Amino acid sequence: MSTLGSLCNLTNFLSIFTLVNCSTSCMKYEHCKFYPGHHLDCFGRWVGNGKKQWRCEWEPGTSAHRNTYTLFKQQGEYCGAKDNISSQNKEITIFQKRDLTVLLVENLKSPNCTKAVFKGTPTDLVRCGPPTQSSFLRHSGILDLNVVWMKHEERYIKDFNLKYTTMGEERKVYAKLFKGKNGRVDGLDSSQSYMVQIKCDRNSDCSQCPWSHSYIIPPELKTKPTLIHLEKTNHPTAKGIRLVTITWQTVEIDKLDGYFINVQKASGEPPKNQFNTSEGAISLHLSCSAFTVHISAFNNVSVSPVLTRNIENCDAVTSMGAERLHVTVHSKTSFTVQWDSQLLDSYNCYSVEWSRKNQHKTEYLSFFEDVASNKTVNLTESLKPYKRYMLYLHTRPKKETCELKHVNGSESTYGSVQFYYKEGTPISPPTNISYNNVTSSSLVLTWSPIPEDDLRGFLLGYIIYYKEYSSRDTSAAEKVAYVGAETTSYVIEDLKPGTGYNVEISGFTRAGTGVRSIKGIFQTCTQVYMKDTVIIMIFVAAIVLLVVACSIVKRMKAVLWPSLPNPENSNAIQKMENSREIEQLKMLQTLQVEEWHTNELLIIKEQATVSVPHLVTAESKVCTRASVRDSDTPLKSLLSPQTAFTCGYTTMEMFQQLLTFQSSPSMTQKARERLIQDDVGETKPGQSDVGQFSSSSLFDLSTTF
């Protein structure tokens, strides 16, 4: 309480504070409790012209309702007070050579009031910093930084300190001193995040240098974006404008804040459009000029490597009026552009761009024209001979000024034209010459076009040279054929059969004929006459038909006329359907002798039978099988056991002969007897079964009928 006692002894102190008698006002705040949470702090700052401004700052106490503050200050024997302060800071005036004591009371009239005390020496209370702005840039393991101090403090701050800490499980703190406003820290881990703080370096003019708040430095962006898709399409409604869509991506998506986009004409004509986007795609409305697009990812401390994409100009423009755009070349440093005069009714601002064909570098001239529909261009760089140039005419709707306002959607292309300052002849021939579909009188010749850089002029067509090839006679007449510039094949006709030919090809322009290709040699086919071909074809067809016919005849014969007849289809069986024949067959099977005539006597005598071996041998040569089935009739008792059954096929034949013999009315009795005697007397081992059967004396044929 001694401090409060000394404060109460101050009686007179001239300031913005109200002069108080400390001895009489001490009783007002003795009941208030000290509260460290107020964080009472008093300091001075440079405000210009070598002057300082002093102020005290604090934080509220525990009271929840609206607070009011009373501030007492003491320097030596002087004392002052300020009541009813509603803010949490207050400017004060002090004697800079005397110690300062400040007392803060919150809610003085409340029984729960709180208070805080601050003491210090003015020379130790001059505060500088922290910086009002700090910028960082990371690249290649390096951190570059720049600091900006308050305007009135810059002259007093000579150096500054940097403290950076690695962010991770194991934190490491580093410090470094820099002079001036810029600094560089190298040897950093590009994939590591850091926490950075900055303060000024203390000196006689800046006795206090507090640390700034913490800056978070994210990892360095090291990978440039990757182009995914580039699409160029004609604008659906506007002529001479194309819609260009670019899509890209980056692998460091979690480390970036967005993308920087930079779009500029390849000619360098301003402006250069710059904008930011957080998306990985953009759509641009561009004319047919050549453009350059730069895309890079960024965060608050680093920028990735740049993705650069050239958007080439249109190869051919088919906008309205393009066929009425012409170029007249006066010299290598001057040409005139002419267009349709009706265009002046809608546009007065134009831009002419020209460049070498298939080259991105472009020259330009923008101008205002409302009278003539032509413009003469004087060049600073000479045109090259034998080189093809592309020229574009663009129109701009703004009439106030013909300068390009924006790259995106501020002009359209009227038309384009190609021109040469000076034309020459082609310096190379067509390539990849081949001969196809060679016949006795023609062939198809194909080739690849001459490279554009070797044309040295507008190609008007190709010349084909061909003549008969002979190692002895070199005086053969050469024939020539002309084809158009767009043609890459030609049919050579009216050639001689079996003859060799030399072929050469060359291109030609307005300047003349170019280099011929290397001689190619081919030979036509030997002619084959149609008559000989037809004869050969007929002969071959006849042989084939004969072979097929023979095969068919053999197959039909095997099906319709087999080598062994089917007994079921035998004529003998069919003829025995007659009742008389069946009755006679029964007589033969039973071998019973019936008495047909009572006046004649039938004498039965047994004939010596043929031996079994003889019969078997005879039957095996004639028959394929024996299939006679006889019933158990007296025939078995009449025949000798040594008698063999006859073959089925020969038996049928025997029955036929027997029926013919019996039924023939012209045969006399004597003839029949003679026939029987001949058969009985001439029995041979190889004789047929019919003969053996008919020679038997079992029946007297004369008594049968």
ABEGO torsion letter per residue (X at the ends): XAAAAAAAABABBBBABBBBBAAAAAAAAAABBBBAAAGBBBBBBBAEGGBBBBBBBBBBBABABBBBBBBBBBBEABBBBBBGBABABBBBBBBAABBBBBBBBBGAABAABBBBBBBBBAAAABBBOBBABBBBBBBGGBBBBBBBBBAAAAAABABBBBBBBBBEABBBBBBBBBBEABBBBBGBBAABBBBBBBBBBBBAABABBBBBBBBBBBBBBABBBBBABBBBBBBAABBGBBBBBBBBBBAAAAABAEBBBBBBBAAGBOBBBBBBBABABBBBBBBABBBBBBBBBBBAABBBBBBBBBBBBBABBABBGAAABBBBBABAABBBBBBBAAAAAABABBBBBBBBBGBABBBBBBBBBAABABBBBBBABBBBBGBBBBBBBBBBABAABABBABABGABBBABBBBBBABBBBBABBBBGBBBBGBBAABBBBBBBBBBAAAAGEBBAEBBBBBBBBBAABAABBBBBBBBBAABABBBBBGBBBGBBBBBBBBBBBAAEBBBBBBBBBBBBBBBBBAAAAAAAAAAAAAAAAAAAAAAAAAAAAAAABBABBBAAABAAAAAAABAAAAAAAAAAAAGBBBBABAABBBBBBBBBBBBAAAAAAAAAAABABBABBBBBBAAAAABBAABBBBBAAAAAAAAAAAAAAAABAABBAAAAAAAAAAAAABBBAABBAAAAAAABAABBAAAAX
